[in-house]
Amino acid sequence: MSDTEQVLTEAAAWRRGGLEVALATVVSTWGSSPRPVGSKLAVNDTGQMTGSVSGGCVEGAVVHTALEIMRSGQSRVLEFGISDEQAWEVGLACGGRIRIYVEKLS
């Protein structure tokens, strides 16, 4: 089973179990990005998650937004990025940008 299939299977099981679920999907990247376009992260209303769209503080921000979207029902596109110059200053090899679409599953 692929990563995407695993995330969607778990999200569907949560929905069947009566939980609210939000799904985050990487829709575009530029430069250095930890996860490719199409990567998914599902979050339920108890805070459980499966899959990955990035890592570190980006993933934490996506989970926080996913919980908000479960309450509001309004999808959002999130964008995170760091310039090459900023990346060098914090000890990374290069910068990058990632856009993530977050939606509530119904």
N, C-alpha and C positions, 0 to 999 in steps of 0.2 A: 504494500500500500504506500503511495506517495505521501509526502508531507502534507500536501494540499488535501488529499483524500482523508487523511487522518484528522486534520483540523475540522473539516466539514462534517465528518462522521461524528466527532465528539460534540460539535455545536448542535447538530441535529438531535443527538441523544439528550443534551441539556434541554432543548426546546420541548421534546416529547415529555420530559420530566417536569415541565411546568416552569422552567427558569427563563428569565429574560436573557438574551444573548446579543452581543454586538460583534461584528466581524470587521477586522482591519485588513486592508490589502495594499501592498506596495504597488503604486500605479506608475511611478517614474523614478529614475535615479539619474544622477550625474556625478561623475568623478568616483571617489571611493564610497562604497556603500556595503555594509555588512551582509545585506540580504538582497537577492535579485527581485526584479519586477515579478509580481504574481505571488510573492510570499504572503502568508496569511497568519493572523493571530485572532483567535476567538476568546472572548471574555464573557463570563456569565455574571449575574447580579450578586453572586456570593463572593466574587473576586477571583474565582478560579480562572486559569487561562491555559491555552494550548496553542502551540505554534510560536512563530517569531517573525517580527517585521524589522527588527533592528537589534538593539541591545542597550544596556545601560539606561541612562536617563531618558533617552528617546522612547524606549519601550515603556518606561514608567509613565511618561506623559500620554502615550497612546492608551494605556490601560485607564488612566484617569479620565480621559476624554470619552472612552468607550462607556464607562459607567454613567457619565453625564448624558450621553446619547441614548442610553437605555431609558433614562427618565424622560427626556425631551422628545425622542423619536426623530430628531432632526440630524440627518447625515452631515458630515463635514469632511473637508480635505485638509489635512495637516501638512505643513512643510517644515522640514528641519534642514539646516545646512551650516557649513563652516567653510570659509574661504581657505585657499592654500596657505595664505599668510598666517591666519589664525591657527590652522592645523600645525604649522611648523612651531609656532610659539608654545603650544601645549604638548609638543613632542610626538605629533603624528606625522606620517610621511606625506600625506596630501589631504586636501579638503574634499568635500562632496556635498551632495544635496539629495534629499529623499522626500517624495510626496506619498502620503498614505491616505487612502479613502476609508472612512470609518462609518459603518451603517448598522442600524438595529435590524436584527432578523425577526421576521414575523411569521 
